[in-house]
Amino acid sequence: MALKDLCLKQNEEVISVKGESLSIEEVVSVARYGALVALSPEGTGNVLKARHLVDRLVEEKNTVYGITTGFGKFSNVVIDQKETEKLQENLIISHAVGVGDPIPEEVVRAAMLLRINTLAKGYSGVRLEVVETLINMLNSRVHPVIPEKGSLGASGDLAPLAHMVLVMIGRGKAYYQGQLLPGGEAMEKAGIPFLRLKAKEGLALINGTQIMTAYGALAVYDALVLARSADIIAAMTCEAQEAIISAFDPKIQMVRPHPGQVQVAANMVRLLENSENIKYAKHGRVQDAYTLRCIPQVHGATRDAIDYARKVIETEINSVTDNPIIFPDHEEVISGGNFHGQPVALAMDFLGIAISELANISERRIERLVNPALSGLPAFLVNNGGLNSGFMIYQYAAASLVSENKVLAHPASVDSIPSSANQEDHVSMGAIGARKAREIIKNVRNVLAIESICAAQGMDLRGRKPSKGTGAALNAIRKAISMWTSDRETGDDIDKAAGLIANNLIVEEVKKVVLDFL
């Protein structure tokens, strides 16, 4: 059955890969939701054209790095044509030295897709069979077991990508349809032939930034979901705190027009429109604490950072990041440094720092909600305090996560340890930065989940009619989590709230009634 027909039968999306226009949303679709992948006609032509030049160079016995020579420090060692296949196999076996827990399945799938996309650009010089093997593995759900640690981020993500390629040559370990198997057995069960790597192919498969960029693509997507959710949850806290919304006036933003700040302030105005908690507030304050008043400035700066990271990742997923690079139109093979992960490393460090700030300010809003001296609400948001501790320890948990993020947010990209006998004497540590960003996002999601529960409790305790936007958010939360009337086991509540955020459900409910929410 043709791939297109198979997809129609299964009612699944097909992503056509050509190396030029893959989006972060398409990466998420394949990585998380199992969309199928096909090589476009343009991609097929690109691959065939570049391979023709590689075959000619081998036949003519030209000395070309990575094609007829060793690698790294051994680049001055010329390899006999008869030993080309052994050279490529040895490269994969010797470089597969990752350690630690397996990389999550969705990240592995994203990395495989990104590798396919860069090969489809036609500058890597692999055979068409190599690309087709990766596509068949992805579509058949053969997922190599890739240890999470071991990449320096230059020359690309060598060690983890080598573990991916082990399965392509019938080695290593892989999950097939969720079952852990030896790599060769997984490929056989899926009906996918093993590869015997030819000239340039081993290097083309492992010399690139696809692991860090896979983490990065998913992190950027999740970060934007968090940023939108954070605005809504902050608006709920504003309801519970009877906030003064003049701080969100567009005139204030226009005299300091950072795009994120302007966008968040507009969201807050839309979200809080016609709120009785705002309209009938009796606190007598003339201005709020920073965690309420400065929501546009803090959340907005994070949005601007996400936008920067998104642009970097969108460029990277559609780039050639291996070495040497084949230029068939010029009949040239040029060694360079596109495998160096510095652009991604810096973006991931910045993203981690920026997302951490959503949790920092959220935890302080949680404190304002549970502290009766600051909120005007019952202590720890529960009646009959003393007998009931209420949300006292919720703030503890949030503080713990925020503290952990301060450690994780230390930038990885400021470090470099030379390798390969000082041939590779500056590296990016980009994979470390990307992994840390993913962990920070998990922590931030849980802090926001805690704030959402506390804010919902505060809104219920106020008892006034909220705005349409915050009311929709409150309803979404209350469908999963009931109001707290007395102490109970609540560990599942935080998980449920985090799930609502992760799956973008709070945002989707709000957008039904606040159509211009951004």
C-alpha positions in Angstrom: 0.0 0.0 0.0 1.3 3.4 -0.9 2.3 5.7 1.9 -0.3 8.3 1.0 -3.1 5.6 0.9 -1.9 4.2 4.2 -2.2 7.6 5.8 -5.6 8.2 4.3 -6.7 4.8 5.7 -5.4 5.6 9.1 -6.6 9.2 8.9 -3.1 10.5 9.7 -1.3 13.5 8.6 1.6 13.2 6.1 4.6 15.5 6.3 6.4 15.9 3.0 10.0 16.5 3.6 12.2 18.5 1.2 14.8 20.2 3.4 13.5 23.8 3.1 10.4 24.5 5.0 9.9 22.1 7.9 8.1 23.9 10.8 8.3 23.4 14.5 4.6 22.5 14.5 5.3 19.8 11.9 8.1 18.5 14.1 5.7 18.3 17.0 3.1 16.5 14.8 5.6 13.8 13.9 7.4 13.5 17.2 4.3 13.5 19.5 1.3 12.6 17.5 2.7 10.1 15.0 2.2 11.9 11.7 3.8 10.0 8.9 6.7 11.2 6.8 7.4 11.1 3.0 10.3 12.4 1.0 9.2 15.0 -1.6 10.2 14.7 -5.2 12.5 17.7 -4.8 14.2 16.0 -1.8 14.6 12.8 -3.9 16.3 14.7 -6.7 18.5 16.6 -4.3 19.8 13.3 -2.6 20.5 11.6 -6.0 22.3 14.6 -7.4 24.7 14.9 -4.4 25.4 11.2 -4.2 26.4 11.1 -7.9 29.3 13.5 -7.0 30.4 11.4 -4.0 30.5 8.2 -6.1 32.5 10.0 -8.8 35.1 11.2 -6.2 35.5 7.8 -4.8 35.9 6.2 -8.2 38.5 8.8 -9.2 40.3 8.2 -5.8 40.3 11.8 -4.8 41.5 12.6 -1.3 38.5 14.2 0.4 38.0 14.4 4.2 35.5 12.0 5.5 35.0 10.3 2.1 38.4 8.8 1.5 40.2 9.8 4.8 39.8 9.1 8.5 38.1 11.5 10.9 39.0 14.3 13.3 42.7 13.9 14.2 42.9 11.1 11.6 41.9 13.3 8.7 45.4 13.0 7.3 45.1 9.2 7.0 44.0 8.1 3.5 41.7 5.0 3.4 41.9 2.4 0.7 38.7 2.3 -1.4 38.3 -1.4 -0.5 38.0 -0.4 3.2 35.4 2.3 2.7 32.5 0.3 4.1 34.5 -0.8 7.1 35.6 2.8 7.7 32.0 3.9 7.9 30.9 1.0 10.1 33.9 1.6 12.5 32.9 5.2 12.8 29.5 4.4 14.0 30.6 1.6 16.4 33.4 3.6 17.9 31.4 6.8 18.4 28.3 5.2 20.1 29.5 5.8 23.6 26.5 7.7 25.1 25.6 7.2 28.7 22.6 7.8 31.0 18.9 7.2 30.6 17.4 6.9 27.2 16.3 10.1 25.4 12.5 10.4 25.4 10.8 8.8 22.5 9.4 12.1 21.2 12.9 13.6 21.1 14.2 10.6 19.2 11.4 10.8 16.7 12.1 14.6 16.3 15.8 13.9 15.8 15.2 11.3 13.1 12.9 13.7 11.3 15.4 16.5 11.4 18.1 14.2 10.1 15.9 13.2 7.2 15.2 16.8 6.5 18.8 17.9 6.4 19.7 14.9 4.2 16.9 15.9 1.8 18.6 19.2 1.1 21.1 17.4 -1.0 24.4 18.6 0.5 25.3 15.5 2.5 26.0 12.9 -0.2 24.2 9.9 1.1 22.3 7.3 -1.1 18.6 7.5 -1.4 18.4 4.1 0.5 19.8 5.8 3.6 17.0 8.4 3.7 14.4 5.9 3.0 15.6 3.7 5.8 15.2 6.5 8.3 11.7 7.3 7.0 10.6 3.7 7.2 11.9 3.4 10.8 10.0 6.6 11.8 6.8 5.5 10.1 7.0 2.0 11.5 7.8 3.3 15.0 11.3 1.7 15.2 12.9 4.0 17.8 16.6 3.6 18.5 17.6 3.6 22.2 19.8 6.7 22.5 21.5 7.5 25.8 20.8 11.1 26.8 24.4 12.1 27.7 27.7 12.2 25.8 27.4 15.0 23.3 29.8 18.0 23.3 27.7 19.8 20.7 30.6 19.8 18.2 31.2 18.0 15.9 27.5 18.1 16.3 25.8 15.4 18.5 28.2 12.6 17.5 27.7 10.1 20.3 23.9 10.1 20.5 23.4 10.1 16.7 25.8 7.2 16.4 23.4 5.2 18.6 20.6 6.1 16.2 22.7 4.8 13.3 23.6 1.6 15.1 20.0 0.4 14.6 20.1 1.3 10.9 23.0 -1.2 10.5 21.4 -3.9 12.6 23.1 -3.2 15.9 22.3 -1.4 19.1 18.9 -1.5 20.7 15.5 -0.1 19.7 11.8 0.0 20.6 9.5 -1.5 18.0 5.9 -0.7 18.6 6.8 -0.1 22.2 8.7 -3.3 22.8 12.5 -3.1 23.6 14.5 -5.3 21.3 18.0 -5.7 19.9 18.3 -3.3 17.0 18.6 -6.0 14.3 15.5 -7.8 15.6 13.5 -4.6 15.7 14.4 -3.8 12.1 13.5 -7.4 11.0 10.1 -7.3 12.7 9.4 -4.0 11.0 10.5 -5.5 7.6 13.2 -2.9 7.1 16.5 -4.1 5.6 19.8 -3.2 7.3 22.2 -0.8 5.7 25.8 -1.3 4.7 27.1 2.2 4.8 29.0 3.5 1.8 31.5 6.4 1.5 30.6 9.5 3.5 27.3 8.1 4.9 28.4 7.3 8.4 29.8 10.8 8.8 26.7 12.4 7.1 24.4 10.7 9.6 26.2 11.6 12.9 27.9 14.9 12.2 25.1 17.3 12.9 23.0 19.1 15.6 19.9 17.1 15.3 19.7 15.9 19.0 20.0 19.4 20.5 17.7 20.8 17.9 15.1 18.1 18.5 15.1 19.0 22.1 15.0 22.7 21.1 12.1 22.4 18.7 9.9 20.7 21.3 11.0 23.1 24.0 10.2 26.2 22.0 6.7 24.8 21.2 6.1 24.0 24.9 7.5 27.3 26.0 5.0 29.2 23.9 2.2 27.1 25.4 3.5 28.0 28.9 3.7 31.7 28.1 0.1 31.8 26.9 -1.1 29.8 29.9 0.9 32.0 32.2 -1.0 35.1 31.1 -4.3 33.4 31.7 -3.3 32.1 35.1 -1.9 35.5 36.1 -5.2 37.0 35.1 -6.9 34.5 37.4 -4.7 35.6 40.2 -5.5 39.2 39.4 -9.2 38.3 39.9 -8.5 36.7 43.2 -6.3 39.7 44.3 -8.7 42.4 43.0 -5.8 43.8 40.9 -5.6 47.3 39.6 -5.6 46.9 35.8 -4.6 50.5 34.9 -1.0 49.1 34.8 -2.0 47.2 31.7 -3.2 50.4 29.9 -1.9 50.4 26.3 -0.6 54.0 26.7 2.0 52.7 29.2 3.1 50.0 26.8 3.4 52.3 23.8 6.1 54.4 25.5 8.2 51.3 26.0 7.1 49.2 23.0 8.8 45.9 23.4 6.7 43.5 21.3 6.2 40.9 24.1 5.2 43.5 26.7 2.7 45.1 24.3 1.2 41.7 23.5 0.9 40.5 27.2 -0.6 43.8 28.3 -3.2 43.5 25.6 -3.9 40.0 26.7 -4.4 41.1 30.3 -6.9 43.8 29.3 -8.9 41.3 27.2 -8.8 38.6 29.9 -10.0 40.9 32.7 -12.6 42.8 30.8 -15.9 43.3 32.8 -14.6 41.4 35.8 -16.6 42.2 38.9 -13.6 41.4 41.1 -11.8 44.3 39.4 -14.8 46.6 39.1 -16.0 46.3 42.8 -12.6 46.0 44.5 -12.5 47.5 48.0 -8.9 47.3 49.0 -8.1 51.0 48.6 -4.6 50.4 47.0 -3.4 52.9 44.4 -0.9 50.4 42.9 -0.2 46.7 43.1 3.0 44.8 43.9 5.4 44.1 41.1 4.2 40.5 40.6 0.8 41.9 39.5 1.7 45.3 38.1 4.7 44.1 36.1 3.1 41.0 34.4 3.5 42.6 30.9 7.1 43.5 31.5 8.1 40.1 32.9 5.9 37.8 30.8 6.6 39.9 27.8 10.3 39.7 28.0 10.0 35.9 28.2 7.8 36.0 25.0 10.5 38.0 23.2 13.1 35.4 24.3 10.9 32.6 23.0 10.6 34.4 19.7 14.3 34.6 19.4 14.8 30.9 20.2 12.1 30.0 17.7 13.8 31.8 14.9 17.1 30.1 15.7 15.5 26.6 15.8 13.5 27.2 12.6 16.7 28.1 10.8 18.6 25.2 12.3 16.0 22.5 11.4 16.2 23.5 7.8 20.0 23.8 7.6 22.9 21.6 6.6 24.9 20.8 9.7 27.3 18.0 8.7 30.8 18.1 7.3 32.2 18.1 4.7 29.4 19.6 2.6 28.8 18.5 -0.9 28.0 21.2 -3.5 27.0 19.2 -6.6 26.3 22.3 -8.7 29.9 23.5 -8.1 31.4 20.0 -8.1 33.0 20.9 -4.7 33.4 19.3 -1.4 34.2 21.8 1.3 35.1 21.2 5.0 33.6 23.8 7.4 32.1 24.1 10.8 28.3 23.9 10.4 28.2 21.1 12.9 29.1 23.5 15.7 26.1 23.9 17.9 26.8 27.4 19.3 23.6 29.1 17.8 21.4 26.4 19.4 23.4 26.3 22.6 23.0 30.1 23.2 19.3 30.0 22.3 18.6 27.1 24.6 20.4 28.7 27.5 18.5 31.9 26.9 15.2 30.0 26.6 15.9 28.2 29.9 16.6 31.4 31.7 13.6 33.2 30.2 11.1 30.4 31.0 12.5 30.2 34.6 11.3 33.7 35.1 7.7 32.6 34.5 8.0 30.4 37.5 9.9 33.0 39.6 7.1 35.5 39.3 4.4 32.8 39.5 5.7 31.6 42.9 5.6 35.1 44.3 2.0 35.4 43.1 1.3 32.1 44.9 2.7 33.5 48.1 0.4 36.6 47.7 -2.6 34.3 47.3 -1.9 32.1 50.4 -0.7 34.9 52.7 -3.7 36.5 54.3 -1.7 39.7 55.1 -1.3 40.2 51.3 -4.4 38.7 49.9 -7.3 39.7 52.1 -8.5 36.1 51.7 -8.6 33.3 54.4 -5.1 32.1 55.4 -3.8 29.5 53.0 -7.1 29.8 51.0 -9.1 27.6 53.3 -11.8 28.1 55.8 -11.4 26.6 59.3 -7.7 27.2 59.2 -5.7 25.4 61.9 -7.7 22.2 61.6 -7.0 22.6 57.8 -3.6 23.6 56.5 -5.0 24.3 53.1 -2.6 25.4 50.4 0.3 26.1 52.8 2.6 23.4 51.3 1.6 24.3 47.7 3.9 27.3 48.0 6.6 25.2 49.5 6.5 22.9 46.4 6.6 25.9 44.1 9.5 27.4 45.9 11.4 24.1 45.6 10.9 24.0 41.9 11.9 27.6 41.4 15.1 27.0 43.4 16.0 24.0 41.3 15.5 26.1 38.1 18.0 28.6 39.4 20.6 25.8 39.3 19.4 24.4 35.9 19.4 27.9 34.3 23.2 28.2 34.7 24.3 28.4 31.0 26.0 25.4 29.5 27.3 27.3 26.5 29.9 29.2 28.6 31.9 26.0 28.9 34.2 24.2 26.5 36.5 21.3 26.8 38.8 20.5 23.9 38.6 17.0 22.3 40.0 14.8 19.5 43.7 15.6 20.4 42.8 19.3 20.3 41.6 19.2 16.8 38.1 19.9 18.1 39.3 22.6 20.5 36.1 24.6 21.1 32.7 22.9 21.6 29.2 24.3 22.3 27.7 22.0 25.0 24.4 22.6 23.2 22.8 19.3 23.9 23.3 19.9 27.7 21.7 23.3 27.4 18.8 21.8 25.4 18.2 19.1 27.9 18.3 21.6 30.8 15.7 23.8 29.0 13.4 20.8 28.8 13.7 20.1 32.5 13.1 23.8 33.3 9.9 23.7 31.3 8.6 20.7 33.3 9.3 22.6 36.5 7.7 25.8 35.3 4.6 23.9 34.1 4.2 22.5 37.7 4.6 25.9 39.3 2.0 27.4 37.0 -0.3 24.4 37.7 0.0 25.3 41.4 -0.8 28.9 40.8 -3.8 27.9 38.7 -5.2 25.8 41.5 -4.6 28.6 44.1 -6.0 31.3 41.9 -9.1 29.2 41.2 -9.6 28.7 44.9 -9.2 32.5 45.5 -11.7 33.3 42.8 -14.2 30.9 44.3 -13.6 32.4 47.7 -14.2 35.9 46.3 -17.5 34.8 45.0 -18.0 37.6 42.4 -18.6 37.1 38.7 -15.2 36.9 36.9 -14.6 38.0 33.3 -15.5 35.8 30.4 -11.8 34.8 29.9 -10.9 34.0 33.5 -14.3 32.4 34.0 -13.6 30.0 31.1 -10.2 29.1 32.6 -11.9 28.6 36.0 -14.5 26.3 34.5 -11.7 24.3 32.7 -9.9 23.8 36.0 -13.1 23.0 38.0 -14.0 20.2 35.5 -10.8 18.4 36.6 -10.3 19.7 40.2 -12.9 20.5 42.7 -12.8 23.4 45.1 -10.9 22.8 48.4 -13.3 22.7 51.3 -11.2 20.7 53.8 -7.8 19.1 53.7 -7.5 16.1 51.3 -4.9 14.3 49.2 -4.0 16.6 46.4 -1.0 15.2 44.6 -3.2 14.3 41.6 -4.6 17.8 41.5 -1.2 19.3 40.5 -0.7 16.6 37.9 -4.2 17.3 36.5 -3.6 21.0 36.3 -0.2 20.5 34.7 -1.8 18.2 32.1 -4.4 21.0 31.3 -1.5 23.3 30.7 0.7 20.9 28.7 -2.2 20.0 26.4 -3.0 23.7 25.9 -6.6 23.0 27.1 -6.8 26.2 29.3 -5.7 28.3 26.4 -8.2 26.6 24.0 -11.1 27.2 26.4 -10.2 30.8 26.9 -9.8 31.4 23.1 -13.4 30.3 22.6 -14.6 33.4 24.5 -11.7 35.8 24.1 -11.2 35.5 20.3 -8.3 38.0 20.1 -6.2 36.4 22.8 -2.6 36.0 21.6 
